Amino acid sequence: MSVVAIALFIFGYNFLKGKNLLENSRTFYAVYEQVEGLSASAAVTINGLQVGSVTDIEILPNTNLLVTMNINNDFPFS
């Protein structure tokens, strides 16, 4: 019973952070100079359609920002 409770806690914690452990997705990285208002677990949209979410924002040594995004596999890129 406790193993199931721990597994549900881990799954729920990751789900609240915006990560779905059961969903298959690809990871993309982008470098920006400014990302005002962007935060982790924010929606990534293309033409108004949500295709993924932001998982992390890091500061690079040259004061640029590295944004990590998970994009759903069902959305094709050329």
N, C-alpha and C positions, 0 to 999 in steps of 0.2 A: 504494500500500500504506500509506503514512504517513497519507493522508487518512482511510482507513478506520479506522486505529488511533486517530487523534485523535477521530473521530466516536464510536467505541466507548468511549473514555475519558470523553467528555462525557456520553454516555448513561448509563454506569455510575456516574459521580459523582453525577448527578442522581437516579438510581434509589436509590443508597444514602442520599441525603438525604430520600427519601420522595416524590420527584416522578417521575411517570411521564410522559415526553414523548409517548407514544403514546395515552394515555388522555384522553378528553374529560371535563372536569369543570367545576363552577361554584365560584366563590369566595364565601365568606361571612365576615363580620366580626362579632365579638362582643366586648363590653366587660365585664370582670369586675373585682371588687375583689381577689380572691385566686384563684390557680391553683396551689395547692400540688401539686407532683409532676408537673405538666403540662409537657411539653417538645415541641420541634419534632419532627415525624414521628410523633407519638403517634396512635393510632387514634381516630377519631370513631365512636362507636357509638350506635345507637338501638335500645333493647330487645334488646341483645346482638348486633345485626347491625352489622358494620363497614360504614359508608357513606362513609368518607373518611378524611382525615388532617389533622393540624395542620401548617401550613407555616411559621408565624412567630408570635412573641410579642414585642410591643413595649410599652414603658412610655410612657404618656401623661403630659402635663404635670401633670394633677391626681392623679397616683399611681395611676390605674387602669391596667389592662392590656388591650391590644388583641390579640385572638387571631384570626389569619387561618386559615381552614379551607378545604380543597378537598373538595367533596362530589361523589360520582359522579352523573352525569346520569341514570342509570337509577333513582335513588331520587326519587319524586315528593314535592314539598312543596305544601301547599295555599296 
